[in-house]
Amino acid sequence: MKLSAAVLLALVAVQAAVLLAAVPSAQAGELQVGYYNKKCKGLENVVKWNVIKALKANRRTGAALIRLLFHDCFVRGCDGSVLLDASYDNPHPEKEAPVNIGLAAFDLLEEIKAAVEKRCPGVVSCSDLLIYAARDAASILSNGHVHFDVPAGRLDGFVSKAEEAQAELPDSAHDAQKLIDNFARKNFTVEELVILSGAHSIGQGHCSSFTGRLSEPANQITPAYRNLLNYKCPQGSNPTVDNNVRDEDYDVVARFMPGFVSRVRKIPDFLDNSYYHNNLAKIVTFHSDWTLLTHKEAFGHVKEYAENGTLWDEDFAESLVKLSELPMPAGSKGEIRKKCSVINHRLY
Ligand code: HEM
């Protein structure tokens, strides 16, 4: 007897559902500050110690952790889905989405996870570890000005799809309205979009992420800064450029923006409200940053945070907590992964 393709597909789907039901999994409960106090004593110190060590070697890793939090939580909620590697069952995970270019710090998270597994096996989710690590990075990079408690108790998800990440995450070529709509879909306001964009005071971007900026008119990008980018980008294949011009090489800044050299920093990646000053001066890398000046309400917030750095520190911390509370899709199940880059059992 020959089975039709439709019947075969239905059988495979039923088999997959039965197997998935057999995988040990649970639904996440309410998030709580101090969730691991009894379950895994000293956990937050283990994370902090590892983050301090990593950032001593390279502060940029802190920027990578903060971006990872955003890219994990905006897609299927904070479920560690961005951490999963490609596998036989899932050849195109979120990591592979073009919008995820440049994501880093995966190795650090895996090291932290291994240390935590030794201490308390099977207890702490990778999604929680990512939020703790990003929180510590934000605190270190801001000299303690950005600080917050982390509500925890997340589970690690089973699903990670490149096409979902590409559809959900904002694009650096987007105009203000598209960004506003994108954030509104996750229940974030215009103000929160402006607050969170302030994370671009740290880290780097690939030239391919801002090719349009290299030929934008002078009312959108300061010509001296555009010349600097045009000088840096042809060097090598798709090199990276610092998001904050004060982190650039002294010689390059002296050549293209001599009036700016006094602001060049010996220590890079300092998380503060300088992004808003840079934005008003039209010396930001991404079109998605500049475009905030074209929207009346967003522009007002850019000015507000340029004037009040302390307010930004507090509001940024609050918005990161809100990001970190984005839930998995209703009814989703999860687990405590043994390794952050793979789910514990094959699904099929
Ligand atoms: C508003 C929409 C946003 C867009 C369009 C955007 C886009 C980008 C792009 C294109 C890069 C550079 C990627 C590369 O070429 O390697 C980048 C870097 C970065 N983004 Fe965003 N981003 C946005 C919002 C955010 C938010 C909400 C956060 C965190 C709260 C964030 C944190 C960062 C950080 C820290 C970096 C530097 C990462 C590193 O150096 O490893 N971004 N962003």
Residues whose N, C-alpha, C, O or C-beta is under 5 A from the ligand:
A	BS01	HEM	R60 A63 A64 I66 R67 F70 I101 G102 P170 D171 S172 L196 S197 A199 I202 G203 Q204 G205 H206 S209 S288
